[in-house]
Amino acid sequence: MAIWIDASGANVPAPTSARDAGLVGLIAGGMALAIGIGLLFGLLALVRRATLAANCARWGAEWRAIAPRWIRGEG
């Protein structure tokens, strides 16, 4: 059984194996990718919501200008 010590002579756990380090890297990379995709979709939702609100405001303004003429049959 190997005993691992640091520079001061204190016992420390064994270094991580290449397999375990690769697995941790794979999991961390997958999580970073998932978080990035989630942030992009969240940003897309915010942009879509702002665009829809601006379009509705413009359409409402146009309707307020046209509605009186349209209702009277002038349009």
N, C-alpha and C positions, 0 to 999 in steps of 0.2 A: 504494500500500500504506500503510495507516494504522499509525502507531506509537503505542502507548499508554504513558503514563507516569503515575506516582503523584505525590503532593504533593511528594515529595523529589526528583523528576526521574528516578527509576529506571525502566527499561523493565519493563512488566508485560504479561501476556497480555491479549488483547482480552476485553471483558466477554462473558458468556454470552448467547447469543441467546435470544429469547423462546421459540422452539421447543425449544431444548435445555433451558431452565429448566423448561418445561412437562413435558417428557419425564422429567426427573429427579424432578420433583414427583409425577408419575403413578407412577413406579416406587417411589419412597419411600412413597407412600400405599398402594400395593398390598402392599408388603412389611409395612408397619405393620398393615394389615388381616389379612394372612395370619398374622403373629405373634400378633395379638390372638385370632384364631380358634383358633390352636393352643393358646394359653394357656387359653382357655375350655374347650376339649375336654380338656386335661390336668387342669384343675380338676374338671371333670365326672367324669373317670375316678377321681380321688382320692376324691371324695365317694361315688361308687358303690362303690368298694372299701371305704371305711370303713363305709358302710351295710350292705353284705353281711357284713362281719366282725361287726358288732353284731347283725345278724339271726341269723347262724349261732351266735353265743354264746348268744343268747336261746333259740333252738330247741334247742340242746344242753342248756341248763339245764332246759327244759321236758321234754325226752326223759328226762333223768336222773331227774326227779321222777315221770314217768308210766310209764317202761319196766318197773319191777318189777311194778307192778299189771297192766300190759297183758300181760306175759309169763305171769303167773299166771292170766290170764283174769278179773281182777277189774274191768277197766275198761269 
